């Protein structure tokens, strides 16, 4: 039922485009082509980003040094409950 436009529809669209745009038709077609090229560049950039984000590359594990065993004083003060009952 709905498919690609036939020859007659393309001719009608061409005549309408010629009537609407006239002498500016080459300029309109050029800007439309540039827009399509930019759209394709953007889509390929997005596809590259998705492809790189979904690729699972396993990095070799690098041994990390063990933490120092010396006692480190905490930076925040230690909580001490009040010794005097509330008034």
C-alpha positions as CSV (number, residue, x, y, z in Angstrom):
1,X,0.0,0.0,0.0
2,X,2.7,2.5,1.1
3,X,5.9,2.1,-0.8
4,X,8.5,4.1,-2.6
5,X,7.1,7.0,-4.7
6,X,6.6,6.2,-8.3
7,X,7.8,8.2,-11.3
8,X,4.6,10.3,-11.5
9,X,4.9,11.4,-7.8
10,X,8.6,12.3,-8.3
11,X,7.7,14.4,-11.3
12,X,5.0,16.2,-9.4
13,X,7.3,16.9,-6.5
14,X,10.0,18.2,-8.9
15,X,7.5,20.6,-10.5
16,X,6.4,21.8,-7.1
17,X,10.0,22.3,-6.0
18,X,10.8,24.2,-9.2
19,X,7.7,26.5,-8.8
20,X,8.5,27.2,-5.1
21,X,12.2,27.7,-5.3
22,X,12.9,28.7,-8.9
23,X,16.4,30.2,-9.3
24,X,17.3,29.3,-5.7
25,X,16.8,25.6,-6.3
26,X,20.6,24.8,-6.7
27,X,21.3,26.8,-3.5
28,X,18.6,24.9,-1.7
29,X,19.8,21.5,-2.9
30,X,23.4,22.4,-2.0
31,X,22.4,23.3,1.6
32,X,20.3,20.2,1.9
33,X,23.2,18.1,0.8
34,X,25.5,19.7,3.3
35,X,22.9,19.1,6.0
36,X,22.7,15.4,5.1
37,X,26.5,15.1,5.2
38,X,26.7,16.7,8.6
39,X,24.0,14.4,9.9
40,X,25.8,11.3,8.6
41,X,29.0,12.6,10.3
42,X,27.2,13.0,13.5
43,X,25.6,9.6,13.3
44,X,29.0,7.9,12.6
45,X,30.5,9.8,15.6
46,X,27.7,8.5,17.9
47,X,28.1,5.0,16.5
48,X,31.9,5.1,17.2
49,X,31.3,6.3,20.8
50,X,28.7,3.5,21.4
51,X,31.0,0.9,19.9
52,X,34.0,2.0,22.0
53,X,31.8,2.2,25.2
54,X,30.4,-1.3,24.7
55,X,33.7,-3.0,23.8
56,X,35.0,-5.0,26.7
57,X,38.7,-4.8,26.7
58,X,40.3,-6.4,29.7
59,X,43.4,-4.6,31.0
60,X,46.1,-6.7,32.5
61,X,46.0,-6.4,36.3
62,X,48.8,-4.3,37.8
63,X,49.9,-5.3,41.3
64,X,49.3,-2.5,43.7
65,X,51.4,-1.9,46.8
66,X,50.0,-3.2,50.1
67,X,48.8,-0.5,52.4
68,X,51.1,0.6,55.2
69,X,50.5,-1.3,58.5
70,X,51.3,1.7,60.7
71,X,48.4,3.1,62.6
72,X,47.0,6.2,61.0
73,X,45.3,8.8,63.2
74,X,41.8,9.6,61.8
75,X,41.3,13.1,60.5
76,X,37.9,13.6,62.2
77,X,37.6,13.9,66.0
78,X,36.4,10.8,67.9
79,X,32.9,11.0,69.3
80,X,32.8,11.0,73.1
81,X,29.4,10.9,74.9
82,X,28.8,13.7,77.4
83,X,29.6,12.8,81.0
84,X,27.2,15.2,82.6
85,X,23.4,14.4,82.5
86,X,21.3,16.9,80.6
87,X,19.7,19.6,82.7
